[in-house]
Amino acid sequence: MKLKTYLSIALLFGAIASSYSQNNPASNYSLVPKLSIEPGIGIHTNFGTDFLISNLVQWNPTKRLAFASHSSFNINNITQRNFNYIKTDYNYSLNQKFGAGTTLYSKKLSHTFLLLAGIKYTTFKETLDNPNFNKVSTSISAVSPDYGMMYSLKRGWKKFFSRVVFISPSVHG
């Protein structure tokens, strides 16, 4: 039931995120607004299937300099709920990263490269519910450093733009 609730919220968030665009008046570097707030939704496929809801806030004080804040909520291993009498009650992560980088421009495209660093809070709880044994639960929570690189491709159409973001796999300490 929780999975259906999470997916409903994610689809609603995705509908809002996909309809987002920013009207950007022409300027010397019209493909990159001074400040942009960009919600996102996606899937990680590193070591399982993680469902992501994220937000990127990017500020460009000059044409070549970019600062960013990336926040995300991950539902980890969304497909592995019940297996071998082990039920996953919850498994999620909260990430917050800050970074700086540069942007390269062409006539209708911009490429942004960012180095990000921050923290990650991960928690999960699993229950062993085997009829041959007593019911046992365990839960773990941890805070760890999180850093990575981000590449953002932006394509401009007249006064609007669309963005594709690729985040490298994060390294956890």
C-alpha positions, 0 to 999 in steps of 0.5 A, spaced: 500 500 500 505 504 501 508 503 494 502 505 491 502 511 495 509 513 493 508 512 486 502 516 486 505 522 489 511 521 484 507 521 478 503 527 481 510 530 482 513 528 475 507 531 472 508 538 475 516 537 473 515 535 466 510 541 465 515 546 468 519 551 463 522 558 464 521 564 460 527 567 459 528 573 456 534 574 450 541 576 453 548 574 452 547 568 455 540 566 454 540 559 455 542 559 462 538 564 467 541 567 473 537 563 478 533 556 476 529 551 480 528 545 477 524 539 480 526 532 477 524 525 478 528 519 476 531 512 477 538 510 479 540 503 477 547 503 481 546 497 486 538 496 485 533 500 483 532 506 487 526 511 485 528 519 486 525 525 487 530 531 487 530 538 486 536 542 483 537 550 484 542 553 480 545 560 480 549 563 475 552 570 477 556 570 471 556 567 464 561 562 466 561 560 473 555 556 476 553 554 483 548 549 485 544 545 491 542 538 489 537 535 494 534 528 493 529 523 496 531 516 494 526 510 495 532 505 495 531 498 492 523 499 490 522 492 487 525 488 493 519 488 498 518 481 500 524 475 499 525 469 503 521 471 509 524 478 509 520 484 509 523 491 508 519 495 512 522 502 509 529 503 506 530 511 504 535 516 503 536 523 504 541 527 500 543 534 500 549 536 496 552 543 494 557 545 488 560 549 483 562 549 476 562 552 469 558 552 463 560 552 456 555 555 451 553 554 443 548 557 439 542 553 442 545 548 447 549 549 454 553 544 457 554 545 465 559 541 469 559 541 477 563 538 482 558 537 488 559 535 495 555 534 501 551 529 506 547 523 505 542 520 511 540 513 509 535 508 514 532 502 513 528 497 517 527 489 515 523 484 519 524 476 519 517 473 519 518 466 518 513 461 521 519 457 524 522 462 528 520 468 532 519 475 528 525 479 529 526 486 526 532 490 525 533 497 523 539 501 521 540 509 520 547 512 518 550 519 516 555 519 511 559 524 506 556 524 499 560 527 493 560 526 485 559 530 479 553 533 475 553 534 467 547 538 465 545 539 458 540 544 456 537 546 449 533 552 448 527 553 443 525 560 442 524 563 449 524 556 453 529 551 455 529 544 457 534 540 461 537 533 461 541 532 467 546 526 468 549 525 475 555 521 476 554 515 481 556 518 488 561 515 492 560 514 500 565 514 505 
